[in-house]
């Protein structure tokens, strides 16, 4: 935004210091003159007494003029120096802001000294830069991974089409099936990326939602998948009212239950889905059996395109965004996502969201 040039803050502070100093000097000179006249003894002699008073006034005025001139110079010079010292932290903050505007987010102010207003501002600015740097790095990594993931199905489609063009006798039915599977995966990945973007921007309408109903519907929808994999699903819980997007929270529950089913023991696995209410929060917990995971490995599962264990027992390749989407949706609803490995094997996923008062008709 273009603005007309004006006086600098340093010059304004200097003029303010000098102005207040001059005002204090004028008041002091006036007060001394009043007290001087009051305490001056009466000089007898008529005209001679008046001349003495006049001469005294002239001498006092000349001395006061010298003092006021000194105060003016001293106020301007001292005010300029003091204002410069006081505003030096602001200069460093401005320099860091310009570097950040130019794209350098790694620079930090690190203002020394004890805590005051400028140092609080500098510390807050450093914290903001650290958060922005981490967010930009995450977005760049996500974009690179997404580009790589989208490139794979496109490259496979191109290879299949090249084979069909060079070999007219190739089985078209098999080609169509493979192309359909590849395109389906590309569409799923694109929809997942759009869902992550929508949740991150929080561009959704908030309404009253019962998280337990979302969990029940997700379980019923995915029950055929659980039966196909030989996985038993058990559900229990209480009414868990919260505020948020019904579509996004439904996607959150679907992803959690789906992951718990496909990342499970073959033919003998179990999934436990439960909801509950804690002080000021509602909780959705999804546990599943499976192979043992370390805490270090568990902490990486919410990163985009992390698929965890090898899926030797499932025919669902996924897009690697299941828990990343859950994490994004939870944060968009001011909630938290916690992953804890089970000692018997498998994982426990807990989502906590802010609670709200239940509906009056419930």
C-alpha positions in Angstrom: 0.0 0.0 0.0 1.5 3.3 -1.1 1.5 6.0 1.5 2.5 9.7 1.5 5.9 10.2 3.3 5.7 11.8 6.7 7.8 12.5 9.8 9.7 9.5 11.2 8.7 8.2 14.6 12.2 9.0 15.8 11.8 12.7 14.8 8.4 12.8 16.3 9.7 11.5 19.6 12.6 13.9 19.5 10.3 16.9 19.0 8.0 15.6 21.7 11.0 15.3 24.2 12.2 18.8 23.3 8.7 20.3 23.5 8.1 18.9 26.9 11.5 20.0 28.1 10.9 23.5 26.8 7.5 23.6 28.4 9.0 22.5 31.8 11.7 25.1 31.4 9.1 27.9 30.7 7.1 26.9 33.7 10.2 26.8 35.9 11.4 30.2 34.7 7.9 31.7 35.3 7.7 30.2 38.8 11.2 31.5 39.7 10.2 35.0 38.4 7.0 35.0 40.5 8.8 34.0 43.6 11.6 36.4 42.9 9.2 39.4 42.7 7.3 38.3 45.8 10.4 38.0 47.9 12.1 41.1 46.5 12.3 43.8 49.2 10.7 47.2 48.5 13.2 49.6 47.1 12.6 53.2 48.2 13.2 56.1 46.0 10.4 56.1 43.5 11.9 56.2 40.0 15.1 54.7 41.2 13.3 51.7 42.5 11.6 51.1 39.2 14.9 51.2 37.4 16.3 48.6 39.7 13.4 46.3 39.1 13.6 46.9 35.3 17.3 46.1 35.3 16.7 43.0 37.4 14.0 41.9 34.9 16.3 42.4 32.0 19.1 40.5 33.6 16.8 37.7 34.5 15.2 37.6 31.0 18.7 37.4 29.3 19.7 34.6 31.7 16.4 32.8 31.2 16.9 33.1 27.4 20.3 31.5 27.6 18.9 28.6 29.7 15.9 28.1 27.4 18.2 28.0 24.3 20.4 25.4 26.1 17.3 23.4 27.0 16.2 23.5 23.4 19.5 22.2 22.0 19.8 19.7 24.8 16.3 18.5 24.3 16.7 18.0 20.5 20.1 16.3 20.8 19.2 14.2 23.8 15.8 13.3 22.4 17.3 12.2 19.1 19.8 9.9 20.9 17.3 8.5 23.3 14.7 7.9 20.6 17.3 6.1 18.5 18.2 3.8 21.3 14.6 3.1 22.2 13.6 2.4 18.6 16.6 0.3 17.7 14.7 -3.0 18.5 11.9 -1.8 16.1 14.5 -1.4 13.4 15.6 -5.1 13.8 12.0 -6.2 13.8 11.3 -4.2 10.6 14.4 -5.7 8.9 13.2 -9.3 9.8 9.8 -8.5 8.5 11.2 -7.4 5.1 13.3 -10.6 5.0 10.2 -12.6 5.7 8.3 -10.7 3.0 11.1 -11.6 0.5 10.7 -15.3 1.4 13.4 -15.8 4.0 11.6 -17.5 6.9 14.7 -18.9 8.6 15.8 -15.5 9.9 15.1 -14.8 13.6 15.3 -11.5 15.5 16.5 -13.0 18.9 16.3 -9.6 20.6 18.5 -9.6 23.7 17.8 -8.0 27.0 15.1 -8.2 29.6 11.4 -8.6 28.9 9.6 -5.5 27.7 7.1 -4.5 25.0 9.6 -4.7 22.2 11.0 -8.0 23.3 7.6 -9.5 23.7 6.8 -8.4 20.1 10.2 -9.8 18.9 9.6 -13.1 20.6 6.0 -13.3 19.2 7.4 -12.5 15.7 10.1 -15.3 16.0 7.4 -17.8 17.1 5.2 -16.8 14.1 8.2 -17.2 11.7 9.0 -20.6 13.2 5.4 -21.7 12.7 5.3 -20.3 9.1 8.5 -22.0 8.2 7.3 -25.3 9.5 3.9 -24.9 7.7 5.6 -23.9 4.4 8.0 -26.8 4.6 5.1 -29.2 5.3 3.1 -27.8 2.4 6.1 -28.1 0.1 6.7 -31.6 1.2 3.0 -32.4 0.8 2.9 -30.9 -2.7 6.0 -32.9 -3.7 4.5 -36.1 -2.4 1.2 -35.4 -4.0 2.8 -34.7 -7.4 4.7 -38.0 -7.1 1.6 -39.9 -6.1 -0.4 -38.4 -8.9 2.3 -39.0 -11.5 2.4 -42.8 -10.7 -1.2 -43.6 -11.9 -0.8 -41.3 -14.9 2.4 -43.0 -15.9 0.8 -46.4 -15.5 -2.1 -45.4 -17.7 0.2 -44.1 -20.3 2.2 -47.4 -20.3 -1.0 -49.4 -20.6 -2.2 -47.3 -23.5 1.2 -47.6 -25.2 1.0 -51.4 -24.9 -2.5 -51.5 -26.3 -1.4 -49.3 -29.2 1.7 -51.4 -30.1 -0.1 -54.8 -29.5 -3.6 -54.7 -31.1 -4.2 -58.4 -30.1 -3.8 -57.6 -26.4 -6.7 -58.6 -24.1 -8.8 -55.4 -24.1 -10.9 -56.6 -21.1 -7.8 -56.9 -18.9 -6.6 -53.5 -20.2 -9.9 -51.9 -19.3 -9.9 -53.4 -15.9 -6.4 -52.2 -15.1 -7.1 -48.7 -16.5 -10.3 -48.6 -14.4 -8.4 -49.5 -11.2 -5.6 -47.0 -11.9 -8.0 -44.2 -12.7 -10.1 -45.0 -9.6 -7.0 -44.6 -7.5 -6.1 -41.3 -9.1 -9.7 -40.0 -8.5 -9.5 -41.2 -4.9 -6.2 -39.4 -4.4 -7.5 -36.2 -6.0 -10.6 -36.2 -3.8 -8.5 -36.8 -0.7 -6.2 -33.9 -1.6 -9.3 -31.6 -2.0 -10.7 -32.8 1.3 -7.4 -32.0 3.1 -7.3 -28.6 1.5 -10.9 -27.9 2.4 -10.3 -28.9 6.0 -7.1 -26.9 6.3 -8.9 -23.7 5.1 -11.8 -24.5 7.5 -14.2 -23.6 4.7 -17.2 -25.5 6.0 -20.4 -24.8 7.8 -20.5 -25.7 11.5 -23.6 -27.4 13.0 -24.5 -29.5 15.9 -23.3 -33.1 15.4 -23.5 -36.3 17.4 -20.1 -38.0 17.0 -21.5 -41.3 18.2 -24.0 -41.4 15.2 -21.1 -40.8 12.9 -19.2 -43.7 14.3 -22.3 -46.0 14.1 -23.0 -45.0 10.5 -19.3 -45.6 9.5 -19.3 -49.0 11.2 -22.5 -50.1 9.4 -21.2 -48.8 6.1 -17.9 -50.7 6.4 -19.4 -53.9 7.9 -19.3 -55.7 4.5 -15.5 -54.9 4.2 -15.0 -56.2 7.7 -16.8 -59.4 6.9 -14.7 -59.8 3.8 -11.5 -59.6 5.8 -12.8 -61.7 8.6 -12.6 -58.8 11.1 -15.0 -58.4 14.0 -16.2 -54.9 14.8 -17.5 -54.1 18.2 -19.1 -50.7 19.0 -20.2 -49.0 22.2 -20.5 -45.5 23.7 -22.6 -42.6 24.7 -24.1 -39.6 23.0 -21.2 -37.3 22.1 -22.5 -33.8 21.0 -20.1 -31.4 19.3 -20.0 -28.6 16.8 -18.6 -29.1 13.3 -19.1 -30.3 9.7 -21.2 -33.4 9.5 -19.5 -34.4 6.2 -16.0 -33.9 7.5 -16.6 -35.7 10.8 -18.3 -38.5 8.9 -15.2 -38.8 6.7 -13.1 -38.8 9.9 -15.0 -41.7 11.3 -15.0 -43.6 8.0 -11.2 -43.2 7.7 -10.6 -44.4 11.2 -12.8 -47.5 11.0 -11.5 -48.3 7.5 -7.9 -48.1 8.6 -8.7 -50.3 11.6 -10.2 -53.0 9.3 -7.6 -53.1 6.6 -4.6 -52.8 8.9 -5.5 -55.8 11.0 -4.9 -59.5 11.5 -6.1 -61.8 8.7 -9.3 -63.7 9.4 -9.1 -63.2 13.2 -8.8 -59.5 13.8 -11.0 -57.2 16.0 -11.9 -53.6 15.9 -13.3 -51.7 18.9 -15.2 -48.4 18.2 -16.3 -46.4 21.3 -17.4 -42.9 22.1 -17.5 -41.1 25.4 -17.7 -37.7 27.1 -15.0 -36.1 29.2 -15.0 -32.6 30.8 -15.4 -30.2 27.9 -14.5 -32.8 25.3 -16.1 -35.7 23.4 -13.9 -38.6 22.5 -14.0 -41.1 19.6 -11.6 -44.1 20.1 -10.9 -46.8 17.5 -8.7 -49.7 18.4 -7.6 -52.7 16.3 -5.5 -55.7 16.6 -2.5 -56.2 14.4 1.3 -56.4 14.4 3.2 -54.6 17.1 4.3 -51.0 16.4 6.9 -48.9 18.1 6.1 -45.4 19.4 8.5 -43.9 16.9 6.8 -45.7 14.0 3.4 -44.7 15.3 4.3 -41.0 15.4 4.9 -41.0 11.7 1.6 -42.5 10.6 -0.2 -39.1 10.5 2.2 -37.8 7.9 0.8 -37.6 4.3 1.4 -40.7 2.2 2.7 -42.8 5.1 1.1 -46.2 4.7 2.6 -47.9 7.7 3.0 -51.6 7.5 3.1 -53.6 4.3 -0.4 -54.7 3.3 0.2 -58.3 2.4 -3.2 -59.3 3.7 -5.4 -56.6 2.1 -6.3 -55.8 -1.5 -6.8 -52.1 -0.7 -3.8 -50.0 -1.6 -5.2 -46.7 -0.3 -3.7 -43.3 -1.1 -1.7 -42.8 2.1 -3.8 -39.9 3.3 -6.2 -41.7 5.8 -4.7 -40.6 9.1 -3.4 -37.4 7.6 -7.0 -36.5 6.7 -8.2 -37.4 10.2 -5.5 -35.3 11.7 -6.4 -32.3 9.5 -10.1 -32.6 10.2 -9.5 -32.9 14.0 -7.3 -29.8 14.0 -9.8 -27.9 11.9 -12.4 -28.6 14.6 -10.1 -27.5 17.3 -9.5 -31.1 18.4 -6.6 -33.4 18.8 -5.6 -36.8 17.4 -3.6 -39.2 19.5 -2.0 -42.5 18.3 -0.9 -45.1 20.9 0.5 -48.5 20.1 -1.2 -51.4 21.9 1.1 -53.7 23.9 -0.8 -56.8 22.4 -0.3 -55.4 18.9 -2.2 -53.0 16.8 -3.0 -49.3 17.6 -5.4 -47.1 19.5 -6.5 -43.9 17.8 -8.2 -41.3 20.0 -9.9 -38.1 18.6 -10.9 -35.4 21.1 -13.2 -32.6 20.1 -14.8 -29.7 22.0 -18.1 -30.8 23.6 -21.3 -28.9 23.4 -24.6 -29.2 25.3 -26.8 -32.0 23.9 -29.9 -31.4 21.9 -33.0 -30.7 24.1 -34.9 -33.5 22.3 -32.2 -36.0 23.2 
